[in-house]
Amino acid sequence: MFIQTESTPNPATLKFLPGQTVLEAGTADFPAPDTAGKSPLATRVFAVDGVTGVFFGHDFVTVTKADGIEWNHIKPAILGAVMEHFQSGAPVMEGEADSHGGHAAHDGEDAEIVGQIKTLLDTRVRPAVAQDGGDITFHGFDRGVVYLHMQGACAGCPSSTLTLKMGIENLLRHYIPEVVEVRPVAV
């Protein structure tokens, strides 16, 4: 098994490509070791000293390291953990997979606008940020403000504010006049 790595715009996060499917659908975010209980793979990666976050996409795993830790010190151990997991035949996730694509549910008077927001996120934004090892999901909409949750390489990325304001906000405002602002949320 050969695992490729790619840098991301977030210097604290590295993207690992095992050359096979990680998740059939959706994404999974583990922002801390105590959140990895449903994933044998995330648990194994968190066992590497210095790992502070793990995120799964369709065909990649992104790993976030602690400040002060150098990639050349922990990358071999992470590669070993990912390789051992896939060779073991253990599942990546135990239990039910996320069925709503990571977006928060929203009904009510703004349901049509929210549907348009989710469609634009799914078709224009999420594929692009997945290339950088992250994901952005809908969290809420209130009086013209769209709240988005940034995951994986996007969480804590120095360029995430620019991505939100100049990229996603401009895109949503262009197609949906009711959108006036985009803000990040921490979940």
Biotite code that builds the C-alpha atoms (Angstrom):
import biotite.structure as struc

atoms = struc.array([
    struc.Atom([0.000, 0.000, 0.000], chain_id="A", res_id=1, res_name="MET", atom_name="CA", element="C"),
    struc.Atom([1.308, 3.427, -0.984], chain_id="A", res_id=2, res_name="PHE", atom_name="CA", element="C"),
    struc.Atom([-0.089, 6.497, 0.779], chain_id="A", res_id=3, res_name="ILE", atom_name="CA", element="C"),
    struc.Atom([0.463, 9.875, -0.840], chain_id="A", res_id=4, res_name="GLN", atom_name="CA", element="C"),
    struc.Atom([0.509, 13.114, 1.108], chain_id="A", res_id=5, res_name="THR", atom_name="CA", element="C"),
    struc.Atom([-0.391, 16.626, 0.008], chain_id="A", res_id=6, res_name="GLU", atom_name="CA", element="C"),
    struc.Atom([0.054, 19.918, 1.755], chain_id="A", res_id=7, res_name="SER", atom_name="CA", element="C"),
    struc.Atom([-3.017, 22.069, 2.382], chain_id="A", res_id=8, res_name="THR", atom_name="CA", element="C"),
    struc.Atom([-3.423, 25.835, 2.692], chain_id="A", res_id=9, res_name="PRO", atom_name="CA", element="C"),
    struc.Atom([-3.409, 25.245, 6.452], chain_id="A", res_id=10, res_name="ASN", atom_name="CA", element="C"),
    struc.Atom([0.229, 24.616, 7.499], chain_id="A", res_id=11, res_name="PRO", atom_name="CA", element="C"),
    struc.Atom([-0.974, 22.694, 10.572], chain_id="A", res_id=12, res_name="ALA", atom_name="CA", element="C"),
    struc.Atom([-2.895, 20.191, 8.428], chain_id="A", res_id=13, res_name="THR", atom_name="CA", element="C"),
    struc.Atom([-1.653, 17.548, 6.002], chain_id="A", res_id=14, res_name="LEU", atom_name="CA", element="C"),
    struc.Atom([-3.779, 15.490, 3.584], chain_id="A", res_id=15, res_name="LYS", atom_name="CA", element="C"),
    struc.Atom([-3.168, 11.716, 3.385], chain_id="A", res_id=16, res_name="PHE", atom_name="CA", element="C"),
    struc.Atom([-4.426, 9.831, 0.302], chain_id="A", res_id=17, res_name="LEU", atom_name="CA", element="C"),
    struc.Atom([-4.477, 6.047, 0.904], chain_id="A", res_id=18, res_name="PRO", atom_name="CA", element="C"),
    struc.Atom([-5.441, 5.248, -2.701], chain_id="A", res_id=19, res_name="GLY", atom_name="CA", element="C"),
    struc.Atom([-8.810, 3.810, -1.725], chain_id="A", res_id=20, res_name="GLN", atom_name="CA", element="C"),
    struc.Atom([-12.180, 4.933, -0.442], chain_id="A", res_id=21, res_name="THR", atom_name="CA", element="C"),
    struc.Atom([-12.154, 6.266, 3.121], chain_id="A", res_id=22, res_name="VAL", atom_name="CA", element="C"),
    struc.Atom([-15.881, 7.139, 3.352], chain_id="A", res_id=23, res_name="LEU", atom_name="CA", element="C"),
    struc.Atom([-18.519, 6.064, 0.849], chain_id="A", res_id=24, res_name="GLU", atom_name="CA", element="C"),
    struc.Atom([-20.556, 9.233, 1.429], chain_id="A", res_id=25, res_name="ALA", atom_name="CA", element="C"),
    struc.Atom([-20.280, 12.433, 3.420], chain_id="A", res_id=26, res_name="GLY", atom_name="CA", element="C"),
    struc.Atom([-17.469, 13.437, 5.736], chain_id="A", res_id=27, res_name="THR", atom_name="CA", element="C"),
    struc.Atom([-16.495, 12.822, 9.339], chain_id="A", res_id=28, res_name="ALA", atom_name="CA", element="C"),
    struc.Atom([-14.816, 15.383, 11.573], chain_id="A", res_id=29, res_name="ASP", atom_name="CA", element="C"),
    struc.Atom([-12.955, 14.537, 14.768], chain_id="A", res_id=30, res_name="PHE", atom_name="CA", element="C"),
    struc.Atom([-11.732, 17.861, 16.237], chain_id="A", res_id=31, res_name="PRO", atom_name="CA", element="C"),
    struc.Atom([-10.319, 16.217, 19.383], chain_id="A", res_id=32, res_name="ALA", atom_name="CA", element="C"),
    struc.Atom([-9.265, 12.742, 20.552], chain_id="A", res_id=33, res_name="PRO", atom_name="CA", element="C"),
    struc.Atom([-12.376, 12.314, 22.730], chain_id="A", res_id=34, res_name="ASP", atom_name="CA", element="C"),
    struc.Atom([-14.594, 12.585, 19.607], chain_id="A", res_id=35, res_name="THR", atom_name="CA", element="C"),
    struc.Atom([-13.006, 9.613, 17.802], chain_id="A", res_id=36, res_name="ALA", atom_name="CA", element="C"),
    struc.Atom([-14.895, 6.831, 19.596], chain_id="A", res_id=37, res_name="GLY", atom_name="CA", element="C"),
    struc.Atom([-16.961, 5.830, 16.538], chain_id="A", res_id=38, res_name="LYS", atom_name="CA", element="C"),
    struc.Atom([-13.892, 5.480, 14.331], chain_id="A", res_id=39, res_name="SER", atom_name="CA", element="C"),
    struc.Atom([-11.156, 2.897, 14.762], chain_id="A", res_id=40, res_name="PRO", atom_name="CA", element="C"),
    struc.Atom([-9.072, 4.773, 12.153], chain_id="A", res_id=41, res_name="LEU", atom_name="CA", element="C"),
    struc.Atom([-9.383, 8.153, 13.894], chain_id="A", res_id=42, res_name="ALA", atom_name="CA", element="C"),
    struc.Atom([-8.584, 6.506, 17.237], chain_id="A", res_id=43, res_name="THR", atom_name="CA", element="C"),
    struc.Atom([-5.441, 4.980, 15.724], chain_id="A", res_id=44, res_name="ARG", atom_name="CA", element="C"),
    struc.Atom([-4.303, 8.310, 14.229], chain_id="A", res_id=45, res_name="VAL", atom_name="CA", element="C"),
    struc.Atom([-4.952, 10.179, 17.490], chain_id="A", res_id=46, res_name="PHE", atom_name="CA", element="C"),
    struc.Atom([-2.627, 7.686, 19.208], chain_id="A", res_id=47, res_name="ALA", atom_name="CA", element="C"),
    struc.Atom([0.255, 9.517, 17.487], chain_id="A", res_id=48, res_name="VAL", atom_name="CA", element="C"),
    struc.Atom([1.609, 12.181, 19.853], chain_id="A", res_id=49, res_name="ASP", atom_name="CA", element="C"),
    struc.Atom([0.989, 15.681, 18.503], chain_id="A", res_id=50, res_name="GLY", atom_name="CA", element="C"),
    struc.Atom([-2.182, 14.932, 16.506], chain_id="A", res_id=51, res_name="VAL", atom_name="CA", element="C"),
    struc.Atom([-4.991, 17.343, 17.427], chain_id="A", res_id=52, res_name="THR", atom_name="CA", element="C"),
    struc.Atom([-7.570, 16.720, 14.695], chain_id="A", res_id=53, res_name="GLY", atom_name="CA", element="C"),
    struc.Atom([-8.618, 14.105, 12.139], chain_id="A", res_id=54, res_name="VAL", atom_name="CA", element="C"),
    struc.Atom([-11.018, 14.537, 9.226], chain_id="A", res_id=55, res_name="PHE", atom_name="CA", element="C"),
    struc.Atom([-12.270, 12.024, 6.635], chain_id="A", res_id=56, res_name="PHE", atom_name="CA", element="C"),
    struc.Atom([-13.445, 12.722, 3.099], chain_id="A", res_id=57, res_name="GLY", atom_name="CA", element="C"),
    struc.Atom([-14.341, 10.312, 0.314], chain_id="A", res_id=58, res_name="HIS", atom_name="CA", element="C"),
    struc.Atom([-10.759, 9.341, -0.515], chain_id="A", res_id=59, res_name="ASP", atom_name="CA", element="C"),
    struc.Atom([-8.599, 11.199, 1.989], chain_id="A", res_id=60, res_name="PHE", atom_name="CA", element="C"),
    struc.Atom([-7.730, 11.679, 5.644], chain_id="A", res_id=61, res_name="VAL", atom_name="CA", element="C"),
    struc.Atom([-6.567, 15.074, 6.847], chain_id="A", res_id=62, res_name="THR", atom_name="CA", element="C"),
    struc.Atom([-4.603, 15.318, 10.057], chain_id="A", res_id=63, res_name="VAL", atom_name="CA", element="C"),
    struc.Atom([-4.014, 18.462, 12.098], chain_id="A", res_id=64, res_name="THR", atom_name="CA", element="C"),
    struc.Atom([-0.969, 18.718, 14.356], chain_id="A", res_id=65, res_name="LYS", atom_name="CA", element="C"),
    struc.Atom([-0.289, 20.730, 17.474], chain_id="A", res_id=66, res_name="ALA", atom_name="CA", element="C"),
    struc.Atom([1.728, 23.938, 17.342], chain_id="A", res_id=67, res_name="ASP", atom_name="CA", element="C"),
    struc.Atom([5.398, 23.315, 17.987], chain_id="A", res_id=68, res_name="GLY", atom_name="CA", element="C"),
    struc.Atom([5.327, 19.828, 16.457], chain_id="A", res_id=69, res_name="ILE", atom_name="CA", element="C"),
    struc.Atom([7.184, 19.332, 13.184], chain_id="A", res_id=70, res_name="GLU", atom_name="CA", element="C"),
    struc.Atom([5.622, 17.260, 10.386], chain_id="A", res_id=71, res_name="TRP", atom_name="CA", element="C"),
    struc.Atom([8.861, 15.377, 9.785], chain_id="A", res_id=72, res_name="ASN", atom_name="CA", element="C"),
    struc.Atom([8.646, 14.078, 13.374], chain_id="A", res_id=73, res_name="HIS", atom_name="CA", element="C"),
    struc.Atom([5.080, 12.711, 13.235], chain_id="A", res_id=74, res_name="ILE", atom_name="CA", element="C"),
    struc.Atom([4.362, 12.064, 9.546], chain_id="A", res_id=75, res_name="LYS", atom_name="CA", element="C"),
    struc.Atom([5.989, 8.584, 9.504], chain_id="A", res_id=76, res_name="PRO", atom_name="CA", element="C"),
    struc.Atom([3.914, 7.478, 12.517], chain_id="A", res_id=77, res_name="ALA", atom_name="CA", element="C"),
    struc.Atom([0.704, 8.788, 10.920], chain_id="A", res_id=78, res_name="ILE", atom_name="CA", element="C"),
    struc.Atom([1.518, 7.005, 7.652], chain_id="A", res_id=79, res_name="LEU", atom_name="CA", element="C"),
    struc.Atom([2.082, 3.818, 9.656], chain_id="A", res_id=80, res_name="GLY", atom_name="CA", element="C"),
    struc.Atom([-1.205, 4.206, 11.550], chain_id="A", res_id=81, res_name="ALA", atom_name="CA", element="C"),
    struc.Atom([-3.204, 4.738, 8.349], chain_id="A", res_id=82, res_name="VAL", atom_name="CA", element="C"),
    struc.Atom([-1.491, 1.840, 6.577], chain_id="A", res_id=83, res_name="MET", atom_name="CA", element="C"),
    struc.Atom([-1.963, -0.530, 9.534], chain_id="A", res_id=84, res_name="GLU", atom_name="CA", element="C"),
    struc.Atom([-5.626, 0.371, 9.751], chain_id="A", res_id=85, res_name="HIS", atom_name="CA", element="C"),
    struc.Atom([-6.400, -0.320, 6.086], chain_id="A", res_id=86, res_name="PHE", atom_name="CA", element="C"),
    struc.Atom([-4.379, -3.540, 6.123], chain_id="A", res_id=87, res_name="GLN", atom_name="CA", element="C"),
    struc.Atom([-6.226, -4.738, 9.237], chain_id="A", res_id=88, res_name="SER", atom_name="CA", element="C"),
    struc.Atom([-9.601, -4.783, 7.467], chain_id="A", res_id=89, res_name="GLY", atom_name="CA", element="C"),
    struc.Atom([-11.250, -2.900, 10.343], chain_id="A", res_id=90, res_name="ALA", atom_name="CA", element="C"),
    struc.Atom([-14.032, -0.457, 9.421], chain_id="A", res_id=91, res_name="PRO", atom_name="CA", element="C"),
    struc.Atom([-13.255, 3.243, 9.155], chain_id="A", res_id=92, res_name="VAL", atom_name="CA", element="C"),
    struc.Atom([-16.478, 4.063, 11.025], chain_id="A", res_id=93, res_name="MET", atom_name="CA", element="C"),
    struc.Atom([-18.647, 1.983, 13.323], chain_id="A", res_id=94, res_name="GLU", atom_name="CA", element="C"),
    struc.Atom([-22.414, 2.433, 13.260], chain_id="A", res_id=95, res_name="GLY", atom_name="CA", element="C"),
    struc.Atom([-24.591, 4.624, 11.066], chain_id="A", res_id=96, res_name="GLU", atom_name="CA", element="C"),
    struc.Atom([-23.078, 7.020, 8.561], chain_id="A", res_id=97, res_name="ALA", atom_name="CA", element="C"),
    struc.Atom([-24.111, 10.674, 8.341], chain_id="A", res_id=98, res_name="ASP", atom_name="CA", element="C"),
    struc.Atom([-27.239, 10.737, 6.180], chain_id="A", res_id=99, res_name="SER", atom_name="CA", element="C"),
    struc.Atom([-27.756, 14.489, 5.677], chain_id="A", res_id=100, res_name="HIS", atom_name="CA", element="C"),
    struc.Atom([-24.484, 15.334, 3.994], chain_id="A", res_id=101, res_name="GLY", atom_name="CA", element="C"),
    struc.Atom([-23.156, 17.220, 6.994], chain_id="A", res_id=102, res_name="GLY", atom_name="CA", element="C"),
    struc.Atom([-25.609, 20.121, 6.694], chain_id="A", res_id=103, res_name="HIS", atom_name="CA", element="C"),
    struc.Atom([-27.781, 21.151, 9.628], chain_id="A", res_id=104, res_name="ALA", atom_name="CA", element="C"),
    struc.Atom([-31.504, 20.682, 9.071], chain_id="A", res_id=105, res_name="ALA", atom_name="CA", element="C"),
    struc.Atom([-33.541, 23.837, 8.530], chain_id="A", res_id=106, res_name="HIS", atom_name="CA", element="C"),
    struc.Atom([-37.235, 24.215, 7.889], chain_id="A", res_id=107, res_name="ASP", atom_name="CA", element="C"),
    struc.Atom([-39.591, 27.120, 8.194], chain_id="A", res_id=108, res_name="GLY", atom_name="CA", element="C"),
    struc.Atom([-40.167, 30.248, 6.163], chain_id="A", res_id=109, res_name="GLU", atom_name="CA", element="C"),
    struc.Atom([-36.600, 30.349, 4.790], chain_id="A", res_id=110, res_name="ASP", atom_name="CA", element="C"),
    struc.Atom([-36.593, 26.704, 3.665], chain_id="A", res_id=111, res_name="ALA", atom_name="CA", element="C"),
    struc.Atom([-36.427, 27.591, -0.042], chain_id="A", res_id=112, res_name="GLU", atom_name="CA", element="C"),
    struc.Atom([-33.492, 29.982, 0.453], chain_id="A", res_id=113, res_name="ILE", atom_name="CA", element="C"),
    struc.Atom([-31.699, 27.434, 2.626], chain_id="A", res_id=114, res_name="VAL", atom_name="CA", element="C"),
    struc.Atom([-32.213, 24.805, -0.079], chain_id="A", res_id=115, res_name="GLY", atom_name="CA", element="C"),
    struc.Atom([-30.536, 27.119, -2.594], chain_id="A", res_id=116, res_name="GLN", atom_name="CA", element="C"),
    struc.Atom([-27.660, 27.794, -0.163], chain_id="A", res_id=117, res_name="ILE", atom_name="CA", element="C"),
    struc.Atom([-27.089, 24.060, 0.392], chain_id="A", res_id=118, res_name="LYS", atom_name="CA", element="C"),
    struc.Atom([-27.204, 23.373, -3.351], chain_id="A", res_id=119, res_name="THR", atom_name="CA", element="C"),
    struc.Atom([-24.576, 26.039, -4.062], chain_id="A", res_id=120, res_name="LEU", atom_name="CA", element="C"),
    struc.Atom([-22.404, 24.747, -1.214], chain_id="A", res_id=121, res_name="LEU", atom_name="CA", element="C"),
    struc.Atom([-22.658, 21.159, -2.493], chain_id="A", res_id=122, res_name="ASP", atom_name="CA", element="C"),
    struc.Atom([-22.020, 21.968, -6.157], chain_id="A", res_id=123, res_name="THR", atom_name="CA", element="C"),
    struc.Atom([-19.589, 24.904, -6.059], chain_id="A", res_id=124, res_name="ARG", atom_name="CA", element="C"),
    struc.Atom([-17.896, 25.131, -2.657], chain_id="A", res_id=125, res_name="VAL", atom_name="CA", element="C"),
    struc.Atom([-17.509, 21.695, -1.090], chain_id="A", res_id=126, res_name="ARG", atom_name="CA", element="C"),
    struc.Atom([-15.769, 20.048, -4.075], chain_id="A", res_id=127, res_name="PRO", atom_name="CA", element="C"),
    struc.Atom([-13.181, 22.852, -4.094], chain_id="A", res_id=128, res_name="ALA", atom_name="CA", element="C"),
    struc.Atom([-12.450, 22.745, -0.366], chain_id="A", res_id=129, res_name="VAL", atom_name="CA", element="C"),
    struc.Atom([-12.283, 18.927, -0.459], chain_id="A", res_id=130, res_name="ALA", atom_name="CA", element="C"),
    struc.Atom([-9.311, 19.347, -2.800], chain_id="A", res_id=131, res_name="GLN", atom_name="CA", element="C"),
    struc.Atom([-7.633, 21.204, 0.074], chain_id="A", res_id=132, res_name="ASP", atom_name="CA", element="C"),
    struc.Atom([-8.523, 18.483, 2.605], chain_id="A", res_id=133, res_name="GLY", atom_name="CA", element="C"),
    struc.Atom([-11.513, 20.106, 4.279], chain_id="A", res_id=134, res_name="GLY", atom_name="CA", element="C"),
    struc.Atom([-15.234, 20.662, 4.195], chain_id="A", res_id=135, res_name="ASP", atom_name="CA", element="C"),
    struc.Atom([-17.673, 23.485, 4.817], chain_id="A", res_id=136, res_name="ILE", atom_name="CA", element="C"),
    struc.Atom([-21.223, 22.698, 5.920], chain_id="A", res_id=137, res_name="THR", atom_name="CA", element="C"),
    struc.Atom([-24.363, 24.731, 6.445], chain_id="A", res_id=138, res_name="PHE", atom_name="CA", element="C"),
    struc.Atom([-25.121, 25.441, 10.094], chain_id="A", res_id=139, res_name="HIS", atom_name="CA", element="C"),
    struc.Atom([-27.871, 28.070, 9.975], chain_id="A", res_id=140, res_name="GLY", atom_name="CA", element="C"),
    struc.Atom([-29.532, 31.048, 8.295], chain_id="A", res_id=141, res_name="PHE", atom_name="CA", element="C"),
    struc.Atom([-30.941, 34.018, 10.193], chain_id="A", res_id=142, res_name="ASP", atom_name="CA", element="C"),
    struc.Atom([-31.957, 37.442, 8.816], chain_id="A", res_id=143, res_name="ARG", atom_name="CA", element="C"),
    struc.Atom([-29.665, 37.244, 5.801], chain_id="A", res_id=144, res_name="GLY", atom_name="CA", element="C"),
    struc.Atom([-26.664, 35.792, 7.642], chain_id="A", res_id=145, res_name="VAL", atom_name="CA", element="C"),
    struc.Atom([-25.443, 32.339, 6.623], chain_id="A", res_id=146, res_name="VAL", atom_name="CA", element="C"),
    struc.Atom([-23.578, 30.399, 9.334], chain_id="A", res_id=147, res_name="TYR", atom_name="CA", element="C"),
    struc.Atom([-21.091, 27.818, 8.084], chain_id="A", res_id=148, res_name="LEU", atom_name="CA", element="C"),
    struc.Atom([-19.038, 25.203, 9.913], chain_id="A", res_id=149, res_name="HIS", atom_name="CA", element="C"),
    struc.Atom([-15.489, 24.729, 8.666], chain_id="A", res_id=150, res_name="MET", atom_name="CA", element="C"),
    struc.Atom([-13.923, 21.279, 9.095], chain_id="A", res_id=151, res_name="GLN", atom_name="CA", element="C"),
    struc.Atom([-10.685, 19.454, 8.418], chain_id="A", res_id=152, res_name="GLY", atom_name="CA", element="C"),
    struc.Atom([-8.005, 21.620, 6.837], chain_id="A", res_id=153, res_name="ALA", atom_name="CA", element="C"),
    struc.Atom([-10.448, 24.554, 6.709], chain_id="A", res_id=154, res_name="CYS", atom_name="CA", element="C"),
    struc.Atom([-10.792, 24.748, 10.496], chain_id="A", res_id=155, res_name="ALA", atom_name="CA", element="C"),
    struc.Atom([-8.144, 27.099, 11.806], chain_id="A", res_id=156, res_name="GLY", atom_name="CA", element="C"),
    struc.Atom([-6.681, 27.775, 8.367], chain_id="A", res_id=157, res_name="CYS", atom_name="CA", element="C"),
    struc.Atom([-5.081, 31.219, 8.072], chain_id="A", res_id=158, res_name="PRO", atom_name="CA", element="C"),
    struc.Atom([-6.838, 31.797, 4.740], chain_id="A", res_id=159, res_name="SER", atom_name="CA", element="C"),
    struc.Atom([-10.279, 30.578, 5.894], chain_id="A", res_id=160, res_name="SER", atom_name="CA", element="C"),
    struc.Atom([-11.586, 34.083, 6.637], chain_id="A", res_id=161, res_name="THR", atom_name="CA", element="C"),
    struc.Atom([-10.607, 35.193, 3.147], chain_id="A", res_id=162, res_name="LEU", atom_name="CA", element="C"),
    struc.Atom([-12.241, 32.075, 1.673], chain_id="A", res_id=163, res_name="THR", atom_name="CA", element="C"),
    struc.Atom([-15.458, 32.790, 3.577], chain_id="A", res_id=164, res_name="LEU", atom_name="CA", element="C"),
    struc.Atom([-15.671, 36.503, 2.869], chain_id="A", res_id=165, res_name="LYS", atom_name="CA", element="C"),
    struc.Atom([-14.229, 36.876, -0.618], chain_id="A", res_id=166, res_name="MET", atom_name="CA", element="C"),
    struc.Atom([-15.200, 33.500, -2.028], chain_id="A", res_id=167, res_name="GLY", atom_name="CA", element="C"),
    struc.Atom([-18.255, 31.946, -0.457], chain_id="A", res_id=168, res_name="ILE", atom_name="CA", element="C"),
    struc.Atom([-19.990, 35.157, 0.646], chain_id="A", res_id=169, res_name="GLU", atom_name="CA", element="C"),
    struc.Atom([-19.605, 36.720, -2.803], chain_id="A", res_id=170, res_name="ASN", atom_name="CA", element="C"),
    struc.Atom([-20.844, 33.528, -4.496], chain_id="A", res_id=171, res_name="LEU", atom_name="CA", element="C"),
    struc.Atom([-23.922, 33.230, -2.282], chain_id="A", res_id=172, res_name="LEU", atom_name="CA", element="C"),
    struc.Atom([-24.751, 36.943, -2.516], chain_id="A", res_id=173, res_name="ARG", atom_name="CA", element="C"),
    struc.Atom([-24.475, 36.781, -6.308], chain_id="A", res_id=174, res_name="HIS", atom_name="CA", element="C"),
    struc.Atom([-26.986, 33.936, -6.659], chain_id="A", res_id=175, res_name="TYR", atom_name="CA", element="C"),
    struc.Atom([-29.194, 34.566, -3.612], chain_id="A", res_id=176, res_name="ILE", atom_name="CA", element="C"),
    struc.Atom([-30.042, 38.252, -2.985], chain_id="A", res_id=177, res_name="PRO", atom_name="CA", element="C"),
    struc.Atom([-31.401, 37.460, 0.486], chain_id="A", res_id=178, res_name="GLU", atom_name="CA", element="C"),
    struc.Atom([-27.885, 36.564, 1.675], chain_id="A", res_id=179, res_name="VAL", atom_name="CA", element="C"),
    struc.Atom([-26.093, 39.590, 3.148], chain_id="A", res_id=180, res_name="VAL", atom_name="CA", element="C"),
    struc.Atom([-23.221, 37.982, 5.082], chain_id="A", res_id=181, res_name="GLU", atom_name="CA", element="C"),
    struc.Atom([-21.444, 34.695, 5.811], chain_id="A", res_id=182, res_name="VAL", atom_name="CA", element="C"),
    struc.Atom([-20.007, 33.900, 9.246], chain_id="A", res_id=183, res_name="ARG", atom_name="CA", element="C"),
    struc.Atom([-18.109, 30.892, 10.613], chain_id="A", res_id=184, res_name="PRO", atom_name="CA", element="C"),
    struc.Atom([-19.367, 28.928, 13.609], chain_id="A", res_id=185, res_name="VAL", atom_name="CA", element="C"),
    struc.Atom([-17.568, 26.533, 15.923], chain_id="A", res_id=186, res_name="ALA", atom_name="CA", element="C"),
    struc.Atom([-19.602, 23.457, 16.759], chain_id="A", res_id=187, res_name="VAL", atom_name="CA", element="C"),
])
